[in-house]
Amino acid sequence: MKNYKHPNDRGYTNPELFVTTDWLEDNINKPNLQIVDVDSPEEYRLGHIPGASNPIDNFYKTSLEDRTHLQAPEIFSETMSKLGIDNSTQVICYDRSAGLYSFRLIWALYYHGHKNVKFLDGGYPKWIHENREVTKNETMTENKIFNTKIDKNIFADKDFLQKSLDDKSIIILDVRSDDERNGVNLRGGSRGGRIPSSVHIEWKNFHTTGNIPILKSAEEIRRILSENSITKDKNIITYCQGGIRAAHTFWALKLSGFNNVKNYDGSWREWAEDFSCPIEN
């Protein structure tokens, strides 16, 4: 891969959040390591990394019908148990979506108190590009016991957002597409538009393009943020439609030295449907 830089060489504050394809191939049979393919079951069935388990719902929402909030502790515990994860498991996740669903899982695990999780840099596209082993066989995982311990510091809810609208120390960062922000694409909701005074940078700006997208360097991410007057002294709340793209951006910021970041998990799906919440459009 030309121009590929190792995660350790991209200036991140915590590069240990990443593993490389070389590392994973060397450690694939390590005891108590669970690989999770966080893309859809359809993509998983087409081929995946040997030993990878796969969730039914890679958004980790309350249920397949209720898509607004993150799974509550008891449901999340059950989801992790079925994926072969307990509190001592080292989790390695990957996807085919520029890290979108992986960073969602990492954020959800951190929120539920499990920090022994890493992201496969370059994901499945890089693994394939390097002709590494893949399989179509479903991985049989043993159910484990996973206990949660909530970390509210990285989470924002609707009430917190409502109280933050006039707080000059807080920046609300909208990472949706232009059409969503302008109210052209309602995504099935009642109201289109944006949270008042929010700043807009679409999440895609934080990763490279091409067949094997990777997260941009910390320096590049900081430059994009500073061009939008987002600086490290601010408290930042990310939001999108359902907290997925916002979780990706949460990590882009965290890895670039922004310490005070929260993900508004309910995001636009919740905000637009509560008519007491103000909007701009």
C-alpha positions, 0 to 999 in steps of 0.5 A: 500500500503506497503512502501507508503509515503505521498507526504509531507514525500518525501522531495519535495520543493512544495508538495502542487502540490499533493493531496491524494486519501483521500483528493480527495474523501473528496473534490470531490464535492467542488465547482469550482473543476474540475477533469481531467482524462488525459488518452485516451478517450478509457481508460476513457470510461472503467471507471473513477473518478466521475466528471472527464472530458477528453481531446481529446488530452492529449498531448495538441499539435497544432492539431491531425495532427500537433504533434510538438508544444504545443497548441497556447493560443487560442487553449489551451483556447478552450481545457480548456474551454471544460474541464470545466476549467476557471481561478479560477478553481482548477484542479485535474488531474490523469492518469494510466501512472505513472503521465506521462500525468498529469505532461504534463497537469500541465506543459502546464497549468503553461506555460499558466499561471494557477497554481491552479492545482494538481496531484492525487498521485498514480493516477487511479491505487491507487484509484481503489486499494482502492475500491473508486467509479468509473463510466462509465458515461461521465461527462457533463461539462459546457463550461467556459472562460479560458484566458492564460498568457504565462510564457516563463521561463519554456519553451525552443525552438529550437533557445534557444537549438542551442545557448545552445550547447556550454554553460557549465552552461546548461545541456541538459537532454535526457529522451528517451529510449536507442533505441531512443537515439542510433538511433535504433528507429526513431519513424517515423522521418528522423534522429535518434540519440541525441542532441550533448553533452546531458546527458541521463537518461530515465524518468522512472528512476524517478518513482517507479515500481509496479502496483501503481507507484509514483514519487520517493522521492526528495532525490532519484531523486537528487541521480540519477541526481548527479550520472550523474553530474547534480547539482542544480547550472546548468540550465537544459533543458529536451527533449524527442520525443515530450515534454511529458516525458520531462514535467514529468522529468521537474517536477521531477527536480522542486520538488527536488529543481532544480529551473532552468529547461526548457522543450524543447517542440518541442523536437526530433520530431522538432530537427531531422527534421531540418537538420541545427540542429546537431546530434550525433548517 
